[in-house]
Amino acid sequence: MIGISMGDVTGIGPEVTLKALAVEAQLDDVRYLLIGDVDSTRQLNDQLGMKLPLQLLTDANKGGRFILHNPLPEPLPARLTAGSPAAARSALAWLKDGAERCLRRELGALVTAPVNKESILSSGRPFIGQTEFLSQLAGAERTAMMLLGHDDRNRWLRVVLATTHLPLKLVAAQLTQAKVELAIELAAQACRDLGLPSARVGVCGLNPHAGEGGKLGDEEKTIITPGVETARRTQLDVAGPFAADSLFYQAYRGDYDVIVAMYHDQGLVPLKMIGFESGVNWTLGLPFIRTSPDHGTAYDIAGQNKANPSSMMAAIRLAKQLARARHVQ
């Protein structure tokens, strides 16, 4: 069974989830546990005309395909405003429930619909991001974000981030050789988990032109190159650091299977340029499979039946692919 935490109900998470499941239901017989607000999910299912046979989580319907469950004692109020504190806190509770079920091996994978960091923080809860939240919950210290997507000609970019949700001014100070080595290691392993025939890893520099031999910064010499050399000694197929502007083009044309980027926007801008609708976030290094669509809550179009489910469909399909490979679905 694949779990889906429904995310912020005032955003597009529930909408893209139901739309994606309506398509996926026709492809196989995989079962899903939808962790969220029962009443609003049923109402949205009717409004969208999805006609998914939603059932409550009880012993009597263990064989159902689309099971609804809310671990909270009370349903959410109707007509919440965008970014409501109640919606934000509920989204975190549903995320936690899904992760704990994965840790208990009740679920083969967890797909997480979007939450809004600002709304969660405004609700009084400390929060950096779903990746960090799940890593802490699972006690996993060796994790990294991978983003992957393809264009309309099925040309892929796969990117692993050495640092994640940091202000740009802090990246250089918090980038370490150990983080670079971990990102390379997890990137190579991800290629194997995806069943790719090779695991060619290209590594970005931090500075423009990869530092120009130290003239534009020394992080390439003191941090990134030693990390690449250490990884190469473990027989990984890795090269770099290279100037990011040329490396992404080289990966796009097929020279590399995956790129290790040094910071969030360095990796995500080119990825979203070619695969905005197909992009998937995959958390590497967790003790369970976790994927998510690569977009946010999109409060501006929520409730208008305008949300494109393509990224959620891709996240669900990747979760199923990985679960099948691990024989845990």
C-alpha positions as CSV (number, residue, x, y, z in Angstrom):
1,M,0.0,0.0,0.0
2,I,1.2,3.5,-0.9
3,G,0.5,6.3,1.6
4,I,-0.2,9.8,0.6
5,S,-0.2,12.6,3.1
6,M,-2.7,15.2,1.8
7,G,-0.7,18.3,2.6
8,D,-2.2,21.7,3.2
9,V,-6.0,21.5,2.4
10,T,-6.1,25.2,1.6
11,G,-3.7,24.5,-1.3
12,I,-3.8,22.3,-4.3
13,G,-2.5,19.1,-2.7
14,P,-5.8,17.3,-2.2
15,E,-6.9,18.3,-5.7
16,V,-3.8,17.0,-7.5
17,T,-3.9,13.9,-5.4
18,L,-7.4,12.9,-6.4
19,K,-6.8,13.8,-10.0
20,A,-3.6,11.7,-10.1
21,L,-5.3,8.8,-8.4
22,A,-8.2,8.8,-10.9
23,V,-5.6,8.2,-13.6
24,E,-3.4,5.7,-11.7
25,A,-6.5,3.7,-10.7
26,Q,-6.8,2.6,-14.4
27,L,-3.2,1.4,-14.6
28,D,-2.8,-1.2,-11.9
29,D,-4.4,-2.5,-8.7
30,V,-2.2,-0.7,-6.1
31,R,-3.9,0.3,-2.9
32,Y,-3.6,3.8,-1.4
33,L,-4.0,5.2,2.1
34,L,-5.0,8.9,1.9
35,I,-4.0,10.6,5.2
36,G,-6.0,13.8,5.6
37,D,-9.3,15.3,6.4
38,V,-12.1,12.9,5.6
39,D,-15.0,15.3,5.0
40,S,-13.2,17.7,2.8
41,T,-11.6,14.9,0.8
42,R,-15.0,13.3,0.1
43,Q,-16.5,16.6,-0.8
44,L,-13.7,17.4,-3.2
45,N,-14.0,13.9,-4.8
46,D,-17.6,14.7,-5.6
47,Q,-16.9,18.2,-6.8
48,L,-14.2,17.1,-9.2
49,G,-16.3,14.2,-10.4
50,M,-13.4,11.8,-9.8
51,K,-15.8,9.1,-8.4
52,L,-13.0,7.3,-6.5
53,P,-14.5,4.7,-4.1
54,L,-13.2,6.3,-0.9
55,Q,-13.5,4.2,2.2
56,L,-12.6,4.8,5.9
57,L,-9.7,2.9,7.5
58,T,-11.4,0.1,9.4
59,D,-10.8,-3.6,9.8
60,A,-13.8,-4.3,7.6
61,N,-12.4,-2.7,4.5
62,K,-8.8,-3.8,4.5
63,G,-9.2,-4.9,0.9
64,G,-10.3,-1.4,-0.3
65,R,-8.1,0.4,-2.8
66,F,-8.6,4.0,-1.7
67,I,-8.7,4.3,2.1
68,L,-9.2,7.5,4.0
69,H,-7.7,8.1,7.4
70,N,-7.4,11.1,9.7
71,P,-5.3,10.5,12.8
72,L,-6.5,13.7,14.4
73,P,-9.5,13.5,16.7
74,E,-11.5,16.3,15.1
75,P,-12.2,17.2,11.4
76,L,-11.1,20.5,10.1
77,P,-13.6,23.3,9.9
78,A,-15.1,24.1,6.6
79,R,-14.1,27.1,4.5
80,L,-10.6,27.7,5.9
81,T,-8.7,30.6,4.5
82,A,-5.5,30.1,2.6
83,G,-2.6,29.3,4.9
84,S,-4.8,28.7,7.9
85,P,-2.9,27.7,11.0
86,A,-5.3,24.8,11.5
87,A,-4.6,23.5,8.0
88,A,-0.8,23.9,8.5
89,R,-0.8,22.0,11.8
90,S,-3.0,19.2,10.4
91,A,-0.7,18.9,7.4
92,L,2.2,18.2,9.7
93,A,0.2,15.7,11.7
94,W,-0.7,13.8,8.6
95,L,2.9,13.9,7.4
96,K,4.1,12.4,10.7
97,D,1.4,9.7,10.7
98,G,2.5,8.6,7.2
99,A,6.1,8.5,8.1
100,E,5.5,6.5,11.3
101,R,3.4,4.0,9.3
102,C,6.3,3.6,6.9
103,L,8.7,3.0,9.8
104,R,6.3,0.3,11.1
105,R,6.3,-1.2,7.6
106,E,2.6,-0.7,7.2
107,L,3.2,1.3,4.0
108,G,5.5,0.5,1.1
109,A,6.2,4.2,0.4
110,L,5.0,7.7,1.3
111,V,4.0,10.4,-1.2
112,T,3.7,13.8,0.4
113,A,1.5,16.5,-1.0
114,P,2.7,20.1,-0.7
115,V,2.8,22.0,2.6
116,N,3.6,25.7,3.1
117,K,6.6,26.5,5.2
118,E,5.5,30.1,6.0
119,S,2.1,28.9,7.1
120,I,3.6,26.2,9.4
121,L,5.9,28.7,11.0
122,S,3.1,31.1,11.5
123,S,1.1,28.4,13.2
124,G,3.8,28.2,15.9
125,R,5.6,25.0,14.8
126,P,9.3,25.0,14.0
127,F,9.9,23.8,10.4
128,I,12.6,23.9,7.8
129,G,11.1,21.6,5.2
130,Q,9.5,18.2,4.7
131,T,12.9,16.6,3.9
132,E,14.4,17.8,7.2
133,F,11.2,16.9,9.1
134,L,11.2,13.4,7.9
135,S,14.9,12.9,8.4
136,Q,14.7,14.0,12.0
137,L,11.6,11.8,12.6
138,A,13.3,8.8,11.2
139,G,16.6,9.5,12.9
140,A,18.3,9.5,9.5
141,E,21.4,11.7,9.4
142,R,22.7,10.8,6.0
143,T,19.9,12.1,3.7
144,A,19.8,14.3,0.6
145,M,17.2,15.7,-1.8
146,M,17.0,14.4,-5.3
147,L,14.9,16.2,-7.9
148,L,14.3,14.5,-11.2
149,G,12.2,15.4,-14.3
150,H,12.2,15.2,-18.0
151,D,11.2,17.3,-21.0
152,D,8.6,16.5,-23.7
153,R,11.3,14.4,-25.6
154,N,12.0,12.3,-22.4
155,R,15.4,13.9,-21.8
156,W,16.0,13.7,-18.1
157,L,17.8,15.8,-15.5
158,R,18.5,14.3,-12.1
159,V,19.9,16.5,-9.4
160,V,21.1,15.8,-5.8
161,L,21.7,18.8,-3.5
162,A,24.7,19.0,-1.2
163,T,22.8,21.6,0.9
164,T,19.1,22.2,1.0
165,H,17.0,25.0,2.5
166,L,19.6,27.6,3.4
167,P,19.9,31.3,2.9
168,L,22.3,31.8,0.1
169,K,24.7,33.8,2.3
170,L,25.1,30.7,4.5
171,V,25.8,28.1,1.8
172,A,29.6,28.5,1.6
173,A,30.0,28.4,5.4
174,Q,27.8,25.2,5.8
175,L,29.1,23.3,2.7
176,T,31.5,20.6,3.8
177,Q,33.5,17.9,2.2
178,A,31.4,15.3,4.0
179,K,28.2,16.8,2.5
180,V,29.7,16.6,-0.9
181,E,30.8,13.0,-0.5
182,L,27.4,12.0,0.9
183,A,25.6,13.7,-2.0
184,I,27.8,11.9,-4.5
185,E,27.4,8.5,-2.8
186,L,23.6,8.9,-2.6
187,A,23.4,10.1,-6.2
188,A,25.2,7.0,-7.5
189,Q,23.0,4.7,-5.4
190,A,19.9,6.4,-6.7
191,C,20.9,5.7,-10.2
192,R,21.3,2.0,-9.3
193,D,17.9,2.1,-7.5
194,L,16.3,3.5,-10.7
195,G,17.8,0.7,-12.7
196,L,19.9,2.9,-14.9
197,P,22.7,1.2,-16.9
198,S,25.3,3.6,-15.5
199,A,25.8,6.0,-12.6
200,R,27.8,8.9,-14.1
201,V,27.9,11.7,-11.5
202,G,28.9,15.2,-12.5
203,V,29.6,17.7,-9.7
204,C,29.0,21.4,-9.8
205,G,31.4,24.0,-8.5
206,L,30.0,26.5,-6.0
207,N,31.4,29.7,-7.6
208,P,31.1,31.1,-11.1
209,H,33.4,29.2,-13.5
210,A,34.0,26.7,-10.7
211,G,36.2,29.3,-8.9
212,E,38.6,29.9,-11.8
213,G,41.5,28.2,-10.1
214,G,40.8,30.0,-6.8
215,K,40.4,33.5,-8.2
216,L,36.6,33.5,-7.6
217,G,36.6,31.5,-4.3
218,D,38.5,28.5,-2.9
219,E,35.6,26.2,-2.0
220,E,36.3,24.1,-5.2
221,K,39.9,23.5,-4.1
222,T,39.4,23.0,-0.4
223,I,36.0,21.3,-0.2
224,I,34.5,20.0,-3.4
225,T,37.6,18.6,-5.2
226,P,38.7,16.6,-2.1
227,G,35.1,15.2,-1.9
228,V,35.2,14.2,-5.5
229,E,38.6,12.5,-5.2
230,T,37.5,10.6,-2.1
231,A,34.4,9.4,-3.9
232,R,36.4,8.4,-6.9
233,R,38.7,6.2,-4.7
234,T,35.6,4.2,-3.8
235,Q,35.2,3.3,-7.5
236,L,32.4,5.7,-8.2
237,D,32.1,7.2,-11.7
238,V,32.3,10.9,-10.7
239,A,33.9,14.0,-12.2
240,G,34.1,17.6,-11.3
241,P,33.8,20.2,-10.0
242,F,32.7,21.9,-13.2
243,A,31.1,25.2,-13.9
244,A,27.4,24.7,-13.3
245,D,26.2,26.6,-16.4
246,S,28.0,24.1,-18.8
247,L,27.5,21.0,-16.6
248,F,23.7,21.1,-16.7
249,Y,23.8,21.3,-20.5
250,Q,26.2,18.3,-20.7
251,A,23.9,16.3,-18.4
252,Y,20.9,17.3,-20.5
253,R,22.4,16.0,-23.6
254,G,23.2,12.7,-21.9
255,D,26.9,12.9,-20.7
256,Y,26.0,12.4,-17.1
257,D,23.2,10.5,-15.3
258,V,23.0,12.7,-12.3
259,I,24.3,16.1,-11.1
260,V,25.4,17.0,-7.6
261,A,24.5,20.7,-7.1
262,M,25.9,22.7,-4.2
263,Y,22.7,24.6,-3.2
264,H,19.0,24.7,-3.8
265,D,18.5,27.1,-6.7
266,Q,21.6,26.0,-8.5
267,G,20.0,22.6,-9.0
268,L,16.3,23.4,-9.1
269,V,16.2,26.3,-11.6
270,P,17.5,24.2,-14.6
271,L,15.5,21.1,-13.4
272,K,12.2,23.1,-13.4
273,M,13.0,24.7,-16.7
274,I,12.8,21.4,-18.5
275,G,10.5,19.4,-16.2
276,F,8.3,21.7,-14.2
277,E,5.2,19.5,-14.7
278,S,7.0,16.2,-14.4
279,G,9.4,17.1,-11.6
280,V,9.6,14.8,-8.5
281,N,11.3,15.3,-5.2
282,W,12.8,12.0,-3.8
283,T,14.4,12.0,-0.4
284,L,17.5,9.8,-0.5
285,G,18.9,8.0,2.6
286,L,15.6,7.6,4.5
287,P,14.8,4.1,5.8
288,F,11.6,4.3,3.7
289,I,10.6,5.6,0.2
290,R,9.4,9.2,0.1
291,T,8.6,11.2,-3.0
292,S,6.6,14.3,-3.6
293,P,5.5,16.6,-6.4
294,D,8.0,19.3,-7.1
295,H,5.7,22.3,-6.6
296,G,4.1,24.2,-3.7
297,T,0.6,24.8,-2.4
298,A,-0.4,27.3,-5.1
299,Y,-2.9,29.1,-2.9
300,D,-3.8,31.4,-5.8
301,I,-5.5,28.6,-7.8
302,A,-6.6,26.3,-5.0
303,G,-10.3,25.3,-5.2
304,Q,-10.7,26.3,-8.8
305,N,-10.1,23.0,-10.5
306,K,-7.1,24.4,-12.4
307,A,-4.2,22.4,-10.8
308,N,-2.2,20.2,-13.1
309,P,-1.7,16.7,-11.5
310,S,1.3,15.7,-13.7
311,S,3.9,16.2,-11.0
312,M,1.9,14.3,-8.4
313,M,1.3,11.5,-10.9
314,A,5.1,11.3,-11.5
315,A,5.7,11.2,-7.7
316,I,3.2,8.4,-7.3
317,R,4.7,6.4,-10.2
318,L,8.2,6.8,-8.9
319,A,7.1,5.6,-5.4
320,K,5.5,2.6,-7.0
321,Q,8.6,1.9,-9.1
322,L,10.9,2.0,-6.1
323,A,8.5,0.0,-3.9
324,R,8.3,-2.7,-6.6
325,A,12.1,-2.8,-6.8
326,R,12.3,-3.2,-3.0
327,H,9.4,-5.7,-3.0
328,V,7.6,-3.7,-0.3
329,Q,4.5,-2.5,-2.1
